[in-house]
């Protein structure tokens, strides 16, 4: 406790000293506008090449920019690229960059001053994602770039300092959405190559905030970038706030108590028993909290699910009853999603009785993609076909989860037990859980997938055989020839109706083969202090603080 207090004092002192040295007329920390939030799961890297999980993505979004970005309505907007054009065949993208955007100051630049961003920086940054030595989990985003003789085997081409071309091997309509991902942020070669692996904790971007200090597992402090290039509609320079302070309290109950005590400005989601106490049965704020807390909600492009490793080349798969499709299907029929959402989520979210692609995307169609509903008799019939009548002779299976989802997993555990499926729930620390799943060390695990861009392809990519983790998002190691063929057809199809048909056929294969147990389609819930303005909310729950204001 003394150590944590000391670090907090030093962090506040360093922010104050920095601003004072820059000529600020603010004499103490109380006068600063510091936005405070907590990341219970921790942050593993500030390098955008490793922005795989939401915590890293949020931090990178504060520090970096890419060619493009998305607004809260998921419209693609210019960022460092002021405009772009696409060739008639859909295979060549040309971006025209702003000529007045600079990296944050760093001693690796001449005179320590941030230099101008050029198209060559994007060529370096994108090639770095594909570099096997970097081992970025985002290599899959560039599966469609063209390594062809026509372009000297270089898919990324700097025509001059402000013109960038990207060559694809086939038309791919979601590509602009991919370029909004934090993986595609621009980084400076000289800084990355100076710090090497330590760049993860010495980030330099172009974003609205710049790195100050990171005491891992305790606190991360980012300061306002005084040279940030974006302005608001009144030509006022962004961002409005002076700093961001991110803590790493693992206990979600403690996090919420800190929020109620005004030690945090914002919390995301509804995890934790204490937080449940402020909501009514239908998920609204109780009357006594309406003046103390602001609540924002929005449909969430997030599918919550249980993943099942199905790679028969792995020992943990061959030793498990989950290798049998009938068992996986029985689990899907064996619990009541509607009751789970009503009791445990206060009806925030939608029970997933369709496919893996969530409600809110254009290709979602619960009539064409019918998932699983609660049918214990059907589940028992499938167990019989699997060779486990009433669960007899079936070994216990272990479901790995994090503390935030224990209630959901215990609900499923209880209902599956009623049909003879014995489940043990094993709680794993969030960072460890994430890494074990990425390394295919867990056979049955809770997971979620939040859209990186608003196209069903982003969800179905989780089941494409060339996207096996750790270099892609296929955490279940699902492999199916018919699925792969449809996926590849969809990638080059520019007609939306035909592409959506491919998506629905793929989703039906996932339902049939059951490498996942789809739980629910989520809803974004943000709670803020009353003095927080312009936070915004969006279907991918991306946190952007460049326009946030903290009123006195």
C-alpha positions as CSV (number, residue, x, y, z in Angstrom):
1,X,0.0,0.0,0.0
2,X,2.8,2.4,0.8
3,X,4.5,1.6,-2.5
4,X,1.3,2.3,-4.4
5,X,0.8,5.6,-2.6
6,X,4.4,6.6,-3.3
7,X,4.1,5.8,-7.0
8,X,0.8,7.8,-7.2
9,X,2.5,10.8,-5.6
10,X,5.5,10.6,-7.9
11,X,3.2,10.3,-11.0
12,X,1.2,13.3,-10.0
13,X,4.4,15.2,-9.3
14,X,5.9,14.3,-12.7
15,X,2.8,15.6,-14.5
16,X,2.8,18.8,-12.6
17,X,6.5,19.4,-13.1
18,X,6.3,18.7,-16.8
19,X,3.5,21.2,-17.4
20,X,5.3,23.8,-15.2
21,X,8.5,23.4,-17.2
22,X,6.5,23.9,-20.4
23,X,5.4,27.3,-19.1
24,X,2.0,26.3,-17.8
25,X,0.4,28.8,-15.5
26,X,-1.2,26.0,-13.5
27,X,0.5,25.8,-10.2
28,X,-0.7,22.5,-8.8
29,X,-2.2,19.2,-9.9
30,X,-5.7,20.2,-8.7
31,X,-5.9,22.8,-11.5
32,X,-5.2,20.2,-14.2
33,X,-7.8,18.4,-16.2
34,X,-6.8,14.7,-15.6
35,X,-9.1,12.0,-16.9
36,X,-8.8,8.9,-14.7
37,X,-9.9,5.4,-15.5
38,X,-8.9,1.8,-14.6
39,X,-7.9,-1.2,-16.6
40,X,-8.5,-4.2,-14.4
41,X,-7.1,-6.7,-17.0
42,X,-3.9,-4.6,-17.3
43,X,-2.0,-3.4,-20.4
44,X,0.7,-5.6,-21.9
45,X,2.1,-3.3,-24.6
46,X,2.0,0.2,-25.9
47,X,3.3,-0.9,-29.3
48,X,0.4,-0.9,-31.8
49,X,1.8,-4.0,-33.4
50,X,0.4,-5.8,-30.3
51,X,-2.9,-4.1,-30.0
52,X,-4.8,-7.4,-29.9
53,X,-7.0,-6.9,-26.8
54,X,-9.3,-3.9,-25.8
55,X,-7.0,-2.6,-23.1
56,X,-4.0,-2.2,-25.4
57,X,-6.3,-0.9,-28.2
58,X,-7.6,1.9,-26.0
59,X,-4.1,3.0,-24.9
60,X,-2.8,2.9,-28.4
61,X,-5.8,5.0,-29.6
62,X,-4.7,7.7,-27.2
63,X,-1.1,7.6,-28.5
64,X,-1.3,7.0,-32.2
65,X,-3.0,7.8,-35.5
66,X,-3.3,5.8,-38.7
67,X,-4.4,6.7,-42.2
68,X,-8.1,6.5,-41.3
69,X,-10.3,6.4,-38.3
70,X,-14.0,5.6,-37.5
71,X,-16.5,8.0,-35.9
72,X,-19.1,6.9,-33.4
73,X,-21.4,5.9,-36.2
74,X,-18.7,3.6,-37.6
75,X,-18.3,5.9,-40.7
76,X,-14.7,5.8,-42.1
77,X,-13.1,9.2,-41.8
78,X,-9.8,10.8,-42.8
79,X,-7.0,10.9,-40.3
80,X,-3.4,11.2,-41.4
81,X,-4.7,10.5,-44.9
82,X,-6.7,13.6,-46.0
83,X,-8.3,11.7,-49.0
84,X,-8.0,8.5,-50.9
85,X,-9.0,6.7,-54.2
86,X,-9.6,3.1,-55.1
87,X,-8.9,1.7,-58.6
88,X,-11.7,0.4,-60.7
89,X,-10.7,-3.2,-60.1
90,X,-10.7,-2.6,-56.3
91,X,-7.1,-3.8,-56.0
92,X,-5.1,-0.6,-55.6
93,X,-5.6,2.0,-52.9
94,X,-3.9,5.4,-53.1
95,X,-3.8,7.7,-50.0
96,X,-2.9,11.3,-50.0
97,X,-1.4,12.4,-46.6
98,X,-1.4,15.6,-44.7
99,X,2.0,17.4,-44.8
100,X,1.9,18.9,-41.4
101,X,1.7,16.0,-38.9
102,X,4.6,15.3,-36.6
103,X,5.7,12.5,-34.2
104,X,5.9,13.3,-30.5
105,X,9.2,14.7,-29.4
106,X,11.9,12.1,-28.6
107,X,15.6,12.2,-28.2
108,X,16.1,9.9,-31.2
109,X,15.0,12.7,-33.5
110,X,17.2,15.6,-34.5
111,X,17.4,18.1,-31.6
112,X,14.8,15.9,-29.8
113,X,12.0,17.4,-31.8
114,X,9.4,15.2,-33.5
115,X,9.8,15.0,-37.2
116,X,7.2,15.1,-40.0
117,X,5.3,11.9,-40.8
118,X,5.7,10.7,-44.4
119,X,4.4,7.9,-46.6
120,X,7.7,6.1,-46.0
121,X,6.8,5.8,-42.3
122,X,3.6,3.9,-43.2
123,X,5.6,1.6,-45.5
124,X,7.8,0.8,-42.6
125,X,5.0,0.4,-40.1
126,X,2.9,-1.9,-42.3
127,X,5.9,-4.1,-43.2
128,X,6.7,-4.3,-39.6
129,X,3.3,-5.9,-38.9
130,X,4.2,-8.6,-41.4
131,X,7.8,-9.1,-40.1
132,X,8.0,-12.6,-38.6
133,X,10.7,-11.3,-36.2
134,X,8.2,-8.9,-34.7
135,X,5.7,-11.7,-34.3
136,X,2.7,-9.3,-34.3
137,X,-0.7,-11.0,-33.7
138,X,-2.0,-8.7,-36.4
139,X,-0.3,-10.2,-39.4
140,X,-3.7,-11.6,-40.6
141,X,-5.0,-8.1,-41.4
142,X,-2.7,-8.0,-44.5
143,X,-3.6,-11.4,-45.8
144,X,-4.8,-9.8,-49.0
145,X,-1.9,-7.6,-49.9
146,X,-0.1,-8.4,-53.2
147,X,3.5,-9.6,-53.2
148,X,3.7,-9.6,-57.0
149,X,6.5,-9.0,-59.5
150,X,4.6,-6.1,-61.0
151,X,5.1,-4.2,-57.8
152,X,8.6,-5.5,-57.1
153,X,7.1,-7.7,-54.5
154,X,6.3,-4.7,-52.4
155,X,2.6,-4.3,-51.5
156,X,3.2,-0.9,-49.8
157,X,4.6,1.8,-52.0
158,X,5.6,5.4,-51.1
159,X,5.3,7.3,-54.3
160,X,6.6,10.4,-52.5
161,X,6.4,11.8,-49.0
162,X,2.7,12.4,-49.1
163,X,1.4,9.6,-51.4
164,X,1.0,6.0,-50.4
165,X,-0.2,3.1,-52.5
166,X,-1.3,-0.3,-51.2
167,X,-1.7,-3.2,-53.7
168,X,-4.1,-6.1,-53.0
169,X,-4.1,-9.4,-54.7
170,X,-7.9,-9.2,-55.1
171,X,-10.7,-6.7,-54.4
172,X,-11.5,-6.7,-50.7
173,X,-14.4,-4.4,-49.7
174,X,-13.7,-4.3,-45.9
175,X,-10.1,-3.1,-46.4
176,X,-10.7,0.5,-45.5
177,X,-12.2,-0.7,-42.2
178,X,-9.1,-2.7,-41.5
179,X,-6.9,0.4,-41.9
180,X,-8.8,2.0,-39.0
181,X,-7.4,-0.6,-36.6
182,X,-4.7,0.3,-34.1
183,X,-2.4,-2.3,-35.7
184,X,-2.2,0.2,-38.7
185,X,-1.0,3.1,-36.6
186,X,2.2,4.8,-37.9
187,X,5.4,4.5,-35.9
188,X,8.9,6.1,-36.4
189,X,11.6,3.6,-37.6
190,X,14.5,5.3,-35.7
191,X,12.7,5.1,-32.4
192,X,11.4,1.6,-32.8
193,X,14.9,0.3,-33.8
194,X,16.6,2.2,-31.0
195,X,14.4,0.7,-28.3
196,X,13.8,-2.7,-30.0
197,X,11.7,-4.9,-27.7
198,X,11.5,-2.1,-25.2
199,X,9.5,0.0,-27.6
200,X,6.5,-1.5,-25.9
201,X,7.2,0.8,-23.0
202,X,8.7,3.7,-24.9
203,X,6.0,4.6,-27.4
204,X,6.2,7.5,-29.8
205,X,3.2,8.3,-32.0
206,X,1.3,11.2,-33.5
207,X,-1.8,11.0,-31.3
208,X,-3.5,13.5,-29.0
209,X,-1.6,12.2,-25.9
210,X,2.0,11.3,-25.5
211,X,3.7,8.9,-23.1
212,X,5.0,10.1,-19.7
213,X,5.4,7.2,-17.3
214,X,4.3,3.6,-16.9
215,X,4.7,1.7,-13.7
216,X,3.5,-1.6,-14.9
217,X,0.5,-3.1,-12.9
218,X,0.2,0.2,-11.0
219,X,-0.2,3.3,-13.2
220,X,0.2,4.7,-16.7
221,X,0.3,8.5,-17.3
222,X,-0.2,10.1,-20.7
223,X,0.1,13.9,-21.2
224,X,-1.6,16.2,-23.7
225,X,0.3,16.5,-26.9
226,X,0.9,20.3,-27.2
227,X,1.6,19.9,-30.9
228,X,-1.4,17.8,-31.8
229,X,-2.6,18.5,-35.4
230,X,-6.4,18.1,-35.0
231,X,-8.8,21.0,-34.2
232,X,-12.5,21.0,-33.4
233,X,-15.2,22.6,-35.4
234,X,-14.4,26.0,-33.8
235,X,-10.7,25.7,-34.8
236,X,-9.8,25.0,-31.1
237,X,-6.8,22.6,-30.8
238,X,-7.5,19.2,-29.4
239,X,-7.4,17.6,-26.9
240,X,-9.1,19.6,-24.2
241,X,-7.9,17.7,-21.2
242,X,-4.3,17.9,-19.8
243,X,-3.6,14.2,-19.0
244,X,-4.9,10.7,-18.7
245,X,-4.2,8.6,-15.6
246,X,-4.8,4.8,-16.0
247,X,-4.7,2.6,-12.9
248,X,-4.6,-1.2,-12.8
249,X,-6.7,-2.2,-9.8
250,X,-7.6,-5.9,-10.5
251,X,-10.7,-6.0,-8.2
252,X,-13.7,-4.8,-10.1
253,X,-15.6,-4.2,-6.9
254,X,-12.8,-1.9,-5.7
255,X,-12.8,-0.2,-9.1
256,X,-16.5,0.6,-8.8
257,X,-16.1,1.9,-5.3
258,X,-13.4,4.2,-6.5
259,X,-15.7,5.5,-9.2
260,X,-18.5,6.2,-6.6
261,X,-15.9,8.0,-4.5
262,X,-15.0,10.2,-7.6
263,X,-11.5,8.8,-7.8
264,X,-12.3,7.6,-11.3
265,X,-14.1,9.5,-14.0
266,X,-15.3,6.6,-16.0
267,X,-16.0,2.8,-15.9
268,X,-17.0,0.6,-18.7
269,X,-19.4,-2.4,-18.4
270,X,-21.5,-3.7,-15.6
271,X,-19.2,-6.3,-14.0
272,X,-19.2,-6.7,-10.2
273,X,-21.8,-7.1,-7.5
274,X,-21.5,-3.5,-6.3
275,X,-22.2,-2.1,-9.7
276,X,-25.3,-4.3,-9.9
277,X,-26.7,-2.5,-6.9
278,X,-27.3,0.8,-8.9
279,X,-29.4,-0.8,-11.6
280,X,-33.1,-1.6,-11.7
281,X,-34.3,-5.1,-12.9
282,X,-34.6,-3.8,-16.4
283,X,-31.0,-2.4,-16.5
284,X,-31.8,1.3,-15.9
285,X,-30.2,3.5,-13.2
286,X,-32.0,3.5,-9.9
287,X,-33.5,6.9,-9.1
288,X,-31.1,7.7,-6.3
289,X,-28.1,7.5,-8.7
290,X,-29.5,9.5,-11.6
291,X,-27.9,12.8,-10.3
292,X,-24.7,11.1,-9.3
293,X,-23.9,9.1,-12.4
294,X,-24.3,9.5,-16.2
295,X,-25.1,6.3,-18.0
296,X,-24.6,5.8,-21.8
297,X,-25.7,2.7,-23.6
298,X,-25.4,1.5,-27.2
299,X,-25.7,-1.8,-29.1
300,X,-22.3,-3.5,-29.0
301,X,-20.7,-5.4,-31.9
302,X,-19.4,-7.9,-29.4
303,X,-20.1,-11.6,-29.3
304,X,-19.6,-13.3,-26.0
305,X,-18.8,-17.0,-26.3
306,X,-17.1,-20.1,-25.0
307,X,-14.4,-21.3,-27.3
308,X,-13.5,-25.0,-27.8
309,X,-10.2,-26.0,-29.1
310,X,-10.8,-28.5,-32.0
311,X,-7.3,-29.1,-33.4
312,X,-6.9,-32.9,-33.4
313,X,-3.1,-32.5,-33.7
314,X,-3.1,-31.3,-30.1
315,X,-3.0,-33.7,-27.2
316,X,-5.4,-31.7,-25.0
317,X,-8.0,-32.0,-27.8
318,X,-7.5,-35.8,-28.3
319,X,-7.9,-36.5,-24.6
320,X,-11.1,-34.5,-24.2
321,X,-14.7,-35.5,-24.9
322,X,-15.1,-32.0,-26.5
323,X,-13.4,-33.4,-29.6
324,X,-16.8,-35.0,-30.4
325,X,-19.2,-32.7,-32.3
326,X,-22.3,-34.2,-30.6
327,X,-20.9,-33.2,-27.2
328,X,-20.2,-29.7,-28.4
329,X,-23.8,-29.5,-29.8
330,X,-25.2,-30.9,-26.5
331,X,-23.5,-28.1,-24.5
332,X,-25.0,-25.5,-26.9
333,X,-28.5,-26.9,-26.2
334,X,-27.9,-27.5,-22.5
335,X,-28.5,-24.1,-20.9
336,X,-31.0,-21.3,-21.1
337,X,-29.5,-18.2,-22.6
338,X,-32.7,-16.1,-22.1
339,X,-32.7,-16.9,-18.4
340,X,-29.0,-16.2,-18.1
341,X,-29.4,-12.7,-19.6
342,X,-32.4,-11.9,-17.4
343,X,-30.9,-13.1,-14.1
344,X,-27.3,-12.2,-14.5
345,X,-27.3,-9.3,-17.0
346,X,-30.6,-7.6,-16.1
347,X,-31.6,-7.9,-19.7
348,X,-28.6,-5.8,-21.0
349,X,-27.7,-7.7,-24.1
350,X,-29.4,-10.1,-26.4
351,X,-29.4,-14.0,-26.0
352,X,-27.4,-15.5,-28.9
353,X,-29.9,-17.8,-30.6
354,X,-28.6,-17.0,-34.1
355,X,-25.0,-17.2,-35.4
356,X,-21.6,-15.9,-34.4
357,X,-22.1,-12.7,-36.4
358,X,-23.8,-10.3,-33.9
359,X,-27.0,-8.3,-34.1
360,X,-26.3,-4.9,-35.6
361,X,-24.3,-5.9,-38.7
362,X,-26.1,-5.8,-42.1
363,X,-25.7,-9.5,-42.8
364,X,-27.2,-10.6,-39.5
365,X,-30.4,-12.6,-40.2
366,X,-31.9,-14.8,-37.5
367,X,-34.2,-16.4,-40.0
368,X,-31.3,-17.5,-42.3
369,X,-28.9,-18.4,-39.5
370,X,-30.6,-20.3,-36.7
371,X,-28.5,-21.0,-33.7
372,X,-29.2,-23.0,-30.5
373,X,-32.0,-22.5,-28.0
374,X,-32.6,-24.2,-24.6
375,X,-33.5,-27.9,-25.3
376,X,-32.3,-30.2,-22.6
377,X,-34.0,-33.3,-24.2
378,X,-32.2,-32.6,-27.5
379,X,-28.9,-32.2,-25.5
380,X,-29.5,-35.6,-23.8
381,X,-30.2,-37.2,-27.2
382,X,-26.9,-35.8,-28.5
383,X,-25.0,-37.1,-25.4
384,X,-26.4,-40.6,-26.2
385,X,-25.2,-40.4,-29.8
386,X,-21.8,-39.3,-28.5
387,X,-21.6,-42.5,-26.3
388,X,-22.4,-40.8,-23.0
389,X,-26.1,-41.6,-22.2
390,X,-27.1,-39.1,-19.5
391,X,-23.5,-38.1,-19.2
392,X,-22.4,-41.6,-18.0
393,X,-18.7,-42.3,-18.6
394,X,-18.0,-38.7,-19.8
395,X,-15.0,-37.2,-18.1
396,X,-15.3,-33.9,-16.3
397,X,-14.4,-30.9,-18.5
398,X,-12.8,-27.7,-17.3
399,X,-14.0,-24.3,-18.3
400,X,-11.4,-21.6,-17.9
401,X,-12.6,-18.1,-17.3
402,X,-11.6,-14.8,-15.6
403,X,-13.1,-13.4,-12.4
404,X,-15.5,-11.1,-14.2
405,X,-17.4,-13.9,-15.8
406,X,-17.6,-16.5,-13.0
407,X,-21.3,-16.0,-12.5
408,X,-22.1,-16.8,-16.2
409,X,-19.8,-19.8,-16.2
410,X,-21.3,-21.1,-12.9
411,X,-24.8,-20.7,-14.3
412,X,-23.8,-22.8,-17.3
413,X,-22.0,-25.3,-15.1
414,X,-25.2,-25.8,-13.0
415,X,-27.5,-26.3,-16.0
416,X,-25.2,-28.6,-17.8
417,X,-24.9,-30.6,-14.6
418,X,-28.6,-31.2,-14.8
419,X,-28.2,-33.1,-18.1
420,X,-25.2,-35.1,-16.9
421,X,-22.3,-32.9,-18.2
422,X,-19.9,-32.4,-15.3
423,X,-18.0,-29.0,-15.6
424,X,-15.3,-27.6,-13.4
425,X,-14.9,-23.8,-13.5
426,X,-11.3,-22.7,-13.2
427,X,-10.6,-18.9,-12.6
428,X,-7.5,-17.6,-14.3
429,X,-6.0,-14.1,-14.0
430,X,-7.0,-12.1,-17.1
431,X,-3.6,-11.5,-18.6
432,X,-2.6,-15.2,-18.1
433,X,-5.9,-16.3,-19.5
434,X,-5.4,-14.2,-22.6
435,X,-1.9,-15.6,-23.2
436,X,-2.9,-19.2,-22.6
437,X,-5.7,-19.0,-25.1
438,X,-3.4,-17.3,-27.6
439,X,-0.9,-20.2,-27.2
440,X,-3.6,-22.9,-27.5
441,X,-3.1,-24.2,-23.9
442,X,-6.8,-24.1,-22.9
443,X,-9.3,-26.6,-24.3
444,X,-12.5,-24.8,-23.2
445,X,-12.4,-21.1,-22.4
446,X,-14.6,-18.0,-22.2
447,X,-13.8,-15.4,-24.8
448,X,-15.3,-12.4,-26.6
449,X,-14.8,-10.8,-30.0
450,X,-15.4,-7.1,-30.5
451,X,-15.5,-5.9,-34.0
452,X,-12.4,-4.2,-35.3
453,X,-14.4,-2.9,-38.3
454,X,-18.1,-3.2,-39.1
455,X,-18.2,-6.1,-41.5
456,X,-19.1,-9.8,-40.7
457,X,-15.8,-10.9,-42.3
458,X,-14.1,-9.6,-39.1
459,X,-16.0,-12.3,-37.1
460,X,-15.8,-15.1,-39.6
461,X,-12.0,-14.6,-39.8
462,X,-11.9,-16.3,-36.4
463,X,-12.6,-19.6,-38.1
464,X,-10.5,-19.3,-41.3
465,X,-7.8,-22.0,-41.2
466,X,-5.0,-19.6,-42.2
467,X,-5.6,-17.5,-39.2
468,X,-4.5,-19.9,-36.5
469,X,-3.4,-18.2,-33.3
470,X,-0.9,-16.8,-32.3
471,X,-0.5,-15.1,-35.7
472,X,-4.3,-14.7,-36.2
473,X,-7.5,-14.7,-34.3
474,X,-8.5,-18.4,-34.9
475,X,-8.4,-19.3,-31.2
476,X,-10.3,-22.6,-31.6
477,X,-8.0,-23.8,-34.5
478,X,-11.2,-24.6,-36.5
479,X,-10.5,-25.9,-40.0
480,X,-13.2,-26.7,-42.5
481,X,-12.6,-26.9,-46.3
482,X,-16.2,-25.7,-47.2
483,X,-15.9,-22.8,-44.8
484,X,-12.5,-21.8,-46.2
485,X,-13.8,-21.8,-49.7
486,X,-16.7,-19.6,-48.9
487,X,-14.5,-17.3,-46.9
488,X,-12.1,-16.8,-49.8
489,X,-15.0,-16.3,-52.2
490,X,-16.5,-13.6,-49.9
491,X,-13.2,-11.7,-49.7
492,X,-13.2,-10.9,-53.4
493,X,-17.0,-10.4,-53.8
494,X,-18.0,-6.8,-54.2
495,X,-21.8,-7.4,-54.5
496,X,-23.1,-7.0,-51.0
497,X,-26.1,-9.4,-51.4
498,X,-23.9,-12.2,-52.7
499,X,-21.2,-11.5,-50.0
500,X,-23.9,-11.6,-47.2
501,X,-25.1,-14.9,-48.5
502,X,-21.6,-16.3,-48.2
503,X,-21.4,-14.9,-44.7
504,X,-24.6,-16.6,-43.7
505,X,-23.6,-20.0,-45.2
506,X,-20.3,-19.7,-43.2
507,X,-22.2,-18.9,-40.0
508,X,-24.4,-22.0,-40.5
509,X,-21.3,-24.1,-40.8
510,X,-20.1,-22.7,-37.4
511,X,-23.5,-23.5,-35.9
512,X,-23.3,-27.1,-37.2
513,X,-19.7,-27.9,-36.2
514,X,-20.0,-26.0,-32.9
515,X,-16.3,-25.0,-32.2
516,X,-17.9,-22.2,-30.0
517,X,-20.8,-21.9,-27.6
518,X,-22.3,-18.5,-28.4
519,X,-23.7,-16.8,-25.3
520,X,-25.0,-13.4,-26.1
521,X,-24.6,-10.2,-28.2
522,X,-23.6,-7.5,-25.8
523,X,-24.5,-3.9,-25.1
524,X,-22.1,-1.1,-24.4
525,X,-22.6,0.5,-21.0
526,X,-20.5,3.5,-19.9
527,X,-20.8,5.2,-16.6
528,X,-19.2,8.6,-16.0
529,X,-19.1,11.3,-13.4
530,X,-21.6,14.1,-14.0
531,X,-18.9,16.6,-15.1
532,X,-17.6,14.5,-18.0
533,X,-18.8,15.8,-21.4
534,X,-18.3,14.6,-25.0
535,X,-17.2,11.1,-24.1
536,X,-19.4,9.6,-26.7
537,X,-20.2,5.9,-27.3
538,X,-19.9,3.6,-30.2
539,X,-20.7,0.0,-31.3
540,X,-17.1,-1.2,-31.0
541,X,-16.6,0.4,-27.5
542,X,-13.5,2.2,-28.7
543,X,-12.4,4.8,-26.1
544,X,-11.5,8.2,-27.6
545,X,-10.6,11.0,-25.2
546,X,-9.4,13.8,-27.6
547,X,-12.8,15.6,-27.4
548,X,-13.6,14.9,-23.8
549,X,-14.1,17.8,-21.4
550,X,-14.0,17.9,-17.6
551,X,-16.3,20.6,-16.3
552,X,-15.4,22.5,-13.1
